[in-house]
């Protein structure tokens, strides 16, 4: 897991080569005007989802994880909390015939991240995380989740 800012994101290109496409897309002025949905940068190798939402008060212990894709979560406006766990994910529970996501029960989280405007959280395959939680502001958020094939 990496926690950084949009301004510092390009520092991680040596570790994640396709991150340069993400950084270039973030420099575009069009992002705040895009509608919710999926947008492709390099077919199924690099794409993103634009999300406009209000954070959830979800208190269950189910965390998500992925097997094939790195999640690059960029908060364009608003604020949310995100839980992260260093427990091992069971990658065998992902059904390859459906999307690259599965959920796992986590007894105890390891970190609480606050994603405010301009923050970026990067989750690698197998890293358990629970994004989109209410930070107390209850405002509308605009977040992009970039997916980079690992």
C-alpha positions in Angstrom: 0.0 0.0 0.0 1.2 3.5 -0.9 -0.4 6.7 0.5 0.7 9.9 -1.3 -0.6 12.9 -3.1 -1.4 13.7 -6.8 1.7 15.9 -6.9 4.0 13.2 -5.7 2.4 10.3 -7.6 5.0 10.4 -10.5 7.7 9.4 -8.0 6.3 5.9 -8.1 6.6 5.4 -11.9 9.8 3.4 -11.5 8.0 0.8 -9.4 4.7 0.9 -11.4 5.7 1.7 -15.1 2.1 2.1 -16.4 1.5 4.7 -13.7 2.8 7.3 -16.2 -0.5 6.9 -18.1 -2.4 7.7 -14.9 -0.2 10.7 -14.2 -0.8 12.1 -17.7 -4.5 11.6 -17.4 -4.6 13.4 -14.0 -3.0 16.5 -15.7 -6.0 16.8 -18.0 -8.5 19.5 -17.0 -11.5 17.4 -18.1 -11.6 15.0 -15.1 -13.9 17.1 -12.9 -16.5 17.3 -15.7 -16.6 13.6 -16.6 -19.7 11.6 -15.8 -19.7 8.4 -13.7 -18.5 5.5 -15.7 -15.5 3.5 -17.1 -12.9 5.1 -19.3 -10.1 3.2 -21.0 -6.5 4.4 -21.3 -4.9 1.2 -22.6 -7.7 -1.3 -23.1 -8.0 -3.7 -20.2 -4.4 -3.0 -19.1 -5.1 0.5 -17.8 -8.6 2.0 -17.3 -10.4 4.0 -14.7 -13.8 4.5 -13.1 -15.1 7.9 -12.3 -17.3 7.8 -9.1 -19.5 10.5 -7.7 -20.9 9.4 -4.3 -21.6 10.1 -0.7 -19.4 8.0 1.7 -21.0 5.1 3.6 -21.4 4.4 7.3 -20.8 0.7 6.6 -19.5 -1.0 9.7 -19.2 -4.6 8.6 -15.8 -6.3 8.6 -15.8 -7.3 4.9 -12.8 -5.9 3.0 -12.2 -6.0 -0.7 -9.1 -7.2 -2.6 -8.1 -7.8 -6.2 -5.9 -10.4 -7.9 -5.0 -8.9 -11.3 -5.1 -5.2 -10.8 -3.5 -2.5 -8.8 -6.0 0.1 -7.5 -4.9 3.7 -7.7 -7.6 5.6 -5.8 -7.5 9.4 -6.4 -9.7 11.7 -4.4 -10.5 14.6 -6.7 -12.9 16.3 -4.3 -14.4 15.5 -0.9 -13.2 13.2 1.8 -13.5 9.6 2.9 -12.0 7.1 5.3 -10.4 3.9 4.1 -9.4 0.9 6.2 -6.4 -1.2 5.3 -5.4 -4.5 6.7 -2.1 -6.3 6.6 -3.8 -9.7 6.9 -3.3 -12.0 3.9 -6.0 -12.2 1.3 -7.2 -15.5 0.0 -6.5 -15.0 -3.7 -8.1 -18.4 -4.5 -11.6 -17.0 -3.7 -11.7 -14.8 -6.8 -13.8 -16.3 -9.5 -12.0 -15.7 -12.8 -15.3 -15.6 -14.7 -16.4 -12.4 -12.8 -14.8 -9.1 -12.1 -11.4 -8.9 -10.4 -12.7 -8.4 -6.9 -13.5 -10.5 -3.9 -14.3 -9.9 -0.2 -12.9 -11.2 3.0 -13.7 -10.9 6.6 -11.1 -9.1 8.7 -11.0 -9.3 12.4 -8.8 -6.2 13.1 -7.8 -3.5 10.7 -4.2 -2.2 10.6 -4.5 1.4 9.4 -7.1 4.1 9.0 -6.4 6.4 6.1 -8.2 9.7 5.4 -8.4 10.5 1.7 -8.9 14.2 1.3 -8.9 16.1 -2.0 -5.6 15.5 -3.7 -4.7 12.3 -1.8 -3.9 9.0 -3.5 -4.0 5.5 -2.1 -2.5 2.6 -4.1 -3.4 -1.0 -3.2 -1.6 -3.9 -4.8 -3.2 -7.3 -5.6 -4.0 -9.1 -2.4 -4.0 -6.0 -0.2 -7.2 -5.9 1.8 -8.9 -2.5 1.9 -12.3 -1.0 2.6 -12.7 2.4 0.9 -15.6 4.8 0.8 -16.3 5.2 4.5 -17.8 8.3 6.0 -15.2 10.8 7.3 -17.9 12.9 9.1 -18.3 15.5 6.4 -21.2 13.8 4.5 -20.5 15.7 1.4 -20.5 14.4 -2.2 -17.2 12.9 -3.2 -15.6 12.6 -6.6 -13.0 9.9 -6.8 -11.3 8.1 -9.7 -10.2 4.5 -9.3 -7.5 3.7 -11.9 -6.9 0.0 -12.5 -3.4 -1.1 -13.7 -3.0 -4.8 -14.7 -0.3 -6.3 -12.5 
